[in-house]
Amino acid sequence: MKRVRRYLAFLLMILIVSPAIGCTNKESLTSVATTTEKRAYILVKENGITLIDTSALRVVVMDMPKRELSKEEINGILYIREEEKLLRDTYLFLQSKWGNPLFSGMFDATQSHMDAVLLLIQKYNLEDPATKTGVGEFITPEIQSLYYIIKEEGEKSEVDGLRAAAIVQENIVFQLESLLLKTESEDVKLVYEVLAKASRNHLRVIVNALKEKGVEYNPRYLTEEEFKEIINSPIEKE
């Protein structure tokens, strides 16, 4: 009889404890999922320069559903890969020309932006345009032309270099906002959103650097309202 009582007591203890264990696990999983969803995937320095945490982003992007991309979506990914290369090569040139630490920091950050786009290229087995060209060279004619214009402008003075950087930085914000409207793929949207956030931060940083030198930057791609909304808002950290 004692053995029966002990056995029943043991079963009762399991029934009491098991729901609690199940609840704890469920709460833990929910917490992890929420943390993943809320991750910004960006690393913001004190001066506003924003790198992308591609290791964390890779885990999520590769785990998201893979759908058949439209030709427009593929072209958008390849285009933005070259746009990010344009930024990186521009900052590399400006750093070598003027030695401003800001340009050096931007160069490092935009390399991480390029790496973020590379995640999509790898996931969908696309042909990477950045592997076919050297520094300052681009497959897309309009990007190549813009680089020549930016380089010529940036050679004049350090202030002109900052202005040139602002132009390409504003351009990529504009391009990313446009591309976000043209894709239904959640993984592509995520990468574009992270890039747009980092790029808006860099536009703020460059425009502020110009302002400190007494120079006002006037937008060329964004509307005045869109531009002011970005510039007058704080650095995005999440």
C-alpha positions as CSV (number, residue, x, y, z in Angstrom):
1,M,0.0,0.0,0.0
2,K,2.8,2.4,0.8
3,R,4.4,1.7,-2.6
4,V,1.1,2.5,-4.3
5,R,0.8,5.8,-2.3
6,R,4.3,6.8,-3.2
7,Y,3.7,6.0,-6.9
8,L,0.5,8.1,-6.9
9,A,2.3,10.9,-5.2
10,F,5.1,10.7,-7.8
11,L,2.5,10.9,-10.6
12,L,0.8,13.8,-9.0
13,M,4.1,15.7,-8.7
14,I,4.8,15.2,-12.4
15,L,1.3,16.5,-13.4
16,I,1.9,19.6,-11.3
17,V,5.4,20.3,-12.4
18,S,5.0,19.5,-16.1
19,P,2.7,22.4,-17.1
20,A,5.0,24.8,-15.4
21,I,7.9,23.4,-17.4
22,G,5.9,23.6,-20.6
23,C,5.0,27.2,-19.9
24,T,8.6,28.2,-19.2
25,N,9.7,26.7,-22.5
26,K,7.0,28.4,-24.4
27,E,7.8,31.7,-22.7
28,S,11.5,31.2,-23.6
29,L,10.7,30.5,-27.2
30,T,8.5,33.5,-27.4
31,S,11.2,35.7,-25.9
32,V,13.7,34.4,-28.4
33,A,11.4,35.0,-31.3
34,T,10.5,38.5,-30.1
35,T,14.2,39.3,-29.7
36,T,14.9,38.2,-33.3
37,E,12.1,40.2,-34.7
38,K,13.1,43.4,-32.9
39,R,16.8,43.1,-33.7
40,A,18.0,46.1,-35.6
41,Y,21.1,44.3,-37.1
42,I,23.1,47.6,-36.9
43,L,26.0,48.6,-34.9
44,V,26.0,52.4,-34.4
45,K,29.2,54.2,-33.3
46,E,29.2,57.4,-31.2
47,N,29.7,59.5,-34.3
48,G,26.7,57.9,-36.1
49,I,28.7,55.7,-38.5
50,T,26.6,52.6,-38.8
51,L,27.9,49.1,-39.5
52,I,25.6,46.1,-40.3
53,D,25.9,43.0,-38.2
54,T,26.0,40.6,-41.1
55,S,26.6,37.6,-39.0
56,A,23.3,38.0,-37.2
57,L,21.5,39.1,-40.4
58,R,22.8,36.1,-42.2
59,V,21.1,33.7,-39.8
60,V,17.7,35.3,-40.2
61,V,17.9,35.9,-44.0
62,M,19.0,32.4,-44.8
63,D,16.2,30.9,-42.6
64,M,13.5,33.0,-44.2
65,P,11.4,31.4,-47.0
66,K,13.0,31.4,-50.4
67,R,10.6,32.4,-53.2
68,E,11.1,32.8,-56.9
69,L,12.3,36.4,-57.5
70,S,11.0,38.5,-60.4
71,K,13.4,39.9,-62.9
72,E,12.8,43.3,-61.4
73,E,13.7,42.1,-57.9
74,I,16.9,40.4,-59.2
75,N,17.9,43.6,-61.0
76,G,17.3,45.6,-57.9
77,I,19.5,43.4,-55.8
78,L,22.4,43.6,-58.3
79,Y,21.9,47.3,-58.7
80,I,22.0,48.0,-55.0
81,R,25.1,45.8,-54.7
82,E,26.9,48.1,-57.2
83,E,25.5,51.2,-55.5
84,E,27.0,50.1,-52.2
85,K,30.3,49.5,-54.0
86,L,30.0,53.0,-55.4
87,L,29.8,54.3,-51.8
88,R,32.7,52.2,-50.6
89,D,34.9,53.2,-53.5
90,T,34.0,56.8,-53.1
91,Y,34.9,56.8,-49.4
92,L,38.2,55.0,-50.2
93,F,39.1,57.7,-52.8
94,L,38.1,60.5,-50.4
95,Q,40.1,59.1,-47.6
96,S,43.2,58.7,-49.7
97,K,42.8,62.2,-51.0
98,W,42.0,64.1,-47.8
99,G,42.9,61.8,-44.9
100,N,39.7,62.6,-43.0
101,P,39.0,59.9,-40.4
102,L,35.3,60.2,-41.2
103,F,35.8,58.9,-44.7
104,S,37.8,56.0,-43.3
105,G,35.0,55.1,-40.9
106,M,32.5,55.3,-43.7
107,F,34.6,53.1,-45.9
108,D,34.6,50.3,-43.2
109,A,30.9,50.7,-42.7
110,T,29.9,50.5,-46.3
111,Q,31.9,47.3,-46.7
112,S,29.5,45.8,-44.2
113,H,26.6,47.2,-46.3
114,M,28.0,45.5,-49.4
115,D,28.3,42.3,-47.4
116,A,24.6,42.5,-46.4
117,V,23.5,42.6,-50.1
118,L,25.9,39.7,-50.8
119,L,23.7,37.6,-48.5
120,L,20.9,37.9,-51.0
121,I,23.2,37.2,-53.9
122,Q,24.4,34.0,-52.2
123,K,21.0,32.9,-51.1
124,Y,19.5,33.1,-54.6
125,N,22.7,32.1,-56.5
126,L,22.9,35.3,-58.4
127,E,26.0,36.5,-60.4
128,D,27.8,39.1,-58.3
129,P,28.7,42.2,-60.4
130,A,31.2,43.4,-57.7
131,T,33.5,40.5,-58.4
132,K,34.0,41.5,-62.1
133,T,35.3,45.0,-61.5
134,G,38.1,46.8,-59.7
135,V,38.0,49.9,-57.5
136,G,36.1,52.7,-59.3
137,E,34.8,50.3,-62.0
138,F,31.2,49.4,-62.4
139,I,29.1,47.4,-64.8
140,T,26.0,49.7,-64.7
141,P,26.7,52.7,-66.9
142,E,24.8,55.2,-64.8
143,I,26.7,54.2,-61.7
144,Q,30.0,54.4,-63.5
145,S,29.1,57.9,-64.8
146,L,28.1,59.0,-61.3
147,Y,31.4,57.8,-59.9
148,Y,33.4,59.9,-62.4
149,I,31.3,62.9,-61.5
150,I,31.7,62.3,-57.7
151,K,35.4,61.7,-58.0
152,E,35.9,64.9,-60.0
153,E,33.9,66.9,-57.5
154,G,35.6,65.3,-54.5
155,E,39.1,66.2,-55.8
156,K,38.5,70.0,-55.5
157,S,38.5,70.3,-51.7
158,E,37.6,68.5,-48.5
159,V,34.3,70.3,-48.3
160,D,33.6,69.3,-51.9
161,G,34.5,65.8,-50.9
162,L,31.9,65.9,-48.2
163,R,29.3,67.3,-50.6
164,A,30.1,64.5,-53.1
165,A,29.7,62.0,-50.3
166,A,26.3,63.5,-49.4
167,I,25.2,63.2,-53.0
168,V,25.9,59.4,-53.2
169,Q,24.6,58.9,-49.7
170,E,21.3,60.6,-50.5
171,N,21.1,58.7,-53.8
172,I,21.2,55.3,-52.2
173,V,18.6,56.3,-49.6
174,F,16.4,57.3,-52.5
175,Q,17.1,54.0,-54.4
176,L,16.5,51.8,-51.4
177,E,13.1,53.5,-50.7
178,S,12.1,52.9,-54.3
179,L,13.2,49.3,-54.3
180,L,11.3,48.5,-51.1
181,L,8.1,49.3,-53.0
182,K,9.0,46.8,-55.8
183,T,9.5,43.6,-53.8
184,E,7.2,41.1,-52.1
185,S,10.1,39.0,-50.7
186,E,10.4,39.3,-46.9
187,D,14.1,38.5,-46.9
188,V,14.8,41.1,-49.6
189,K,12.7,43.7,-47.7
190,L,14.6,43.0,-44.5
191,V,18.0,43.6,-46.0
192,Y,16.7,46.8,-47.8
193,E,15.2,48.1,-44.5
194,V,18.4,47.5,-42.6
195,L,20.5,49.2,-45.4
196,A,18.1,52.1,-45.5
197,K,18.3,52.7,-41.8
198,A,22.1,52.6,-41.9
199,S,22.2,54.9,-45.0
200,R,19.9,57.4,-43.4
201,N,22.3,57.6,-40.5
202,H,25.2,58.2,-42.8
203,L,23.3,60.9,-44.7
204,R,22.7,62.6,-41.3
205,V,26.4,62.3,-40.4
206,I,27.7,63.8,-43.7
207,V,25.2,66.6,-43.8
208,N,26.0,67.5,-40.2
209,A,29.8,67.5,-41.1
210,L,29.0,69.9,-43.9
211,K,26.9,72.1,-41.5
212,E,29.9,72.2,-39.0
213,K,31.9,73.7,-41.9
214,G,29.2,76.3,-42.6
215,V,27.9,74.6,-45.7
216,E,24.2,73.8,-46.3
217,Y,23.4,70.7,-48.4
218,N,20.5,70.8,-50.8
219,P,18.9,67.5,-51.8
220,R,19.0,66.2,-55.4
221,Y,17.0,63.0,-55.2
222,L,14.8,63.2,-52.2
223,T,12.0,65.8,-51.9
224,E,12.7,68.7,-49.6
225,E,10.1,67.3,-47.1
226,E,11.7,63.8,-47.2
227,F,15.1,65.2,-46.8
228,K,14.2,67.4,-43.8
229,E,12.3,64.5,-42.1
230,I,15.5,62.5,-42.2
231,I,18.0,65.2,-41.2
232,N,15.8,66.6,-38.4
233,S,15.3,63.2,-36.8
234,P,17.9,61.5,-34.5
235,I,20.3,58.8,-35.4
236,E,18.5,55.5,-35.6
237,K,19.9,52.8,-33.3
238,E,17.2,50.1,-33.5
